[in-house]
Amino acid sequence: MATSLRPYERFAEVYDKITPDEFYAEYYDFILKILKEMNYKPKKTLDLACGTGRLAKIFLDEGYDIEGLDISEKMLEIAKSRAKNLKVYQSNMIDFNLGKKYDLIVCTYDSINYILQEASLQKCFNSVSKHLNQEGVFIFDMNSVFKINKVLPEYKADYYDFGDAELIWLNSHSHEPDLWIGEVILFKKTEEGKYERYYEKYIERAFELNTTKKLLKAANFEILETYSDFEFNKIKKDSKRWFFVTKKKTN
Ligand SMILES: C[S@@+](CC[C@H](N)C(=O)[O-])C[C@H]1O[C@@H](n2cnc3c(N)ncnc32)[C@H](O)[C@@H]1O
């Protein structure tokens, strides 16, 4: 029997090997272009669902004052080992309370899709709003309804060999619309040359564009722009990744 774990526990140790550095550089460049366009220079930034801190590390190296928050202890351990001067918080992004405010909060790589209920997404947006200074900016992306319902179900299984571990990534689509299920089976070589098997399950939920906008507005956000797929293009029916650029309204 495989040991069944919460998401991003054992997978954390191989997570970084799956996504190339260029992907994070692309995020950084895109966010920087957005900030430049807005002529906005944040003093304090929070990377929400920061994972192993790869994006936060780029911000740090570029001289930004950034902190990270994630629910997974293992992901945060890696983030800390990557950037010793990165302050991180282990917390649930749905309902966090750090007792401080930021000028910019970013949340990338479809982390928002891990929130599965509309009421929870509202709570998350409320928490983000609470942690922003007046006119503070919140930039995030999410996998689109099209990607969750039409693109991801078409993906076949992936196999990775890392030498001391092997991984099978399955896209076992849910039969419910707007939900995607990913399954990870990790085989980890023991000192005796045998394998331990770990299983983790991932669920992402797609939210309609109008629902997302409604929840943002209810959390006191003005939606400045929506973009798609790392381009300054408007969202189309077949856009896969939606970007939201929002600003906390002055009271
Ligand atoms: C796809 S990873 C993205 C991580 C990071 N942003 C990156 O770009 O590599 C999703 C992250 O969301 C985190 N996460 C999922 N649900 C969360 C929650 N409710 N609160 C905080 N973090 C959460 C996971 O632990 C994981 O690190």
Ligand as a Chemical Component Dictionary entry (heavy atoms), coordinates in Angstrom:
data_LIG
# 
_chem_comp.id                   LIG 
_chem_comp.type                 NON-POLYMER 
_chem_comp.pdbx_formal_charge   0 
_chem_comp.three_letter_code    LIG 
# 
loop_
_chem_comp_atom.comp_id 
_chem_comp_atom.atom_id 
_chem_comp_atom.alt_atom_id 
_chem_comp_atom.type_symbol 
_chem_comp_atom.charge 
_chem_comp_atom.model_Cartn_x 
_chem_comp_atom.model_Cartn_y 
_chem_comp_atom.model_Cartn_z 
_chem_comp_atom.pdbx_ordinal 
LIG C1  C1  C 0  1.217  24.803 -7.793 1  
LIG S1  S1  S 1  1.943  25.180 -6.253 2  
LIG C2  C2  C 0  2.561  26.815 -6.576 3  
LIG C3  C3  C 0  3.624  27.235 -5.618 4  
LIG C4  C4  C 0  4.353  28.527 -5.985 5  
LIG N1  N1  N 0  3.457  29.655 -6.056 6  
LIG C5  C5  C 0  5.078  28.341 -7.301 7  
LIG O1  O1  O 0  4.814  29.134 -8.217 8  
LIG O2  O2  O -1 5.893  27.417 -7.404 9  
LIG C6  C6  C 0  0.549  25.486 -5.218 10 
LIG C7  C7  C 0  0.930  25.892 -3.808 11 
LIG O3  O3  O 0  -0.265 26.278 -3.136 12 
LIG C8  C8  C 0  -0.155 25.859 -1.790 13 
LIG N2  N2  N 0  -1.504 25.816 -1.234 14 
LIG C9  C9  C 0  -2.542 25.060 -1.633 15 
LIG N3  N3  N 0  -3.627 25.314 -0.883 16 
LIG C10 C10 C 0  -3.260 26.277 0.008  17 
LIG C11 C11 C 0  -3.937 26.975 1.041  18 
LIG N4  N4  N 0  -5.221 26.726 1.309  19 
LIG N5  N5  N 0  -3.275 27.919 1.744  20 
LIG C12 C12 C 0  -1.961 28.184 1.473  21 
LIG N6  N6  N 0  -1.267 27.534 0.511  22 
LIG C13 C13 C 0  -1.900 26.605 -0.218 23 
LIG C14 C14 C 0  0.525  24.517 -1.879 24 
LIG O4  O4  O 0  1.076  24.119 -0.655 25 
LIG C15 C15 C 0  1.566  24.796 -2.967 26 
LIG O5  O5  O 0  2.776  25.236 -2.420 27 
# 
loop_
_chem_comp_bond.comp_id 
_chem_comp_bond.atom_id_1 
_chem_comp_bond.atom_id_2 
_chem_comp_bond.value_order 
_chem_comp_bond.pdbx_ordinal 
LIG C1  S1  SING 1  
LIG S1  C2  SING 2  
LIG S1  C6  SING 3  
LIG C2  C3  SING 4  
LIG C3  C4  SING 5  
LIG C4  N1  SING 6  
LIG C4  C5  SING 7  
LIG C5  O1  DOUB 8  
LIG C5  O2  SING 9  
LIG C6  C7  SING 10 
LIG C7  O3  SING 11 
LIG C7  C15 SING 12 
LIG O3  C8  SING 13 
LIG C8  N2  SING 14 
LIG C8  C14 SING 15 
LIG N2  C9  SING 16 
LIG N2  C13 SING 17 
LIG C9  N3  DOUB 18 
LIG N3  C10 SING 19 
LIG C10 C11 SING 20 
LIG C10 C13 DOUB 21 
LIG C11 N4  SING 22 
LIG C11 N5  DOUB 23 
LIG N5  C12 SING 24 
LIG C12 N6  DOUB 25 
LIG N6  C13 SING 26 
LIG C14 O4  SING 27 
LIG C14 C15 SING 28 
LIG C15 O5  SING 29 
# 
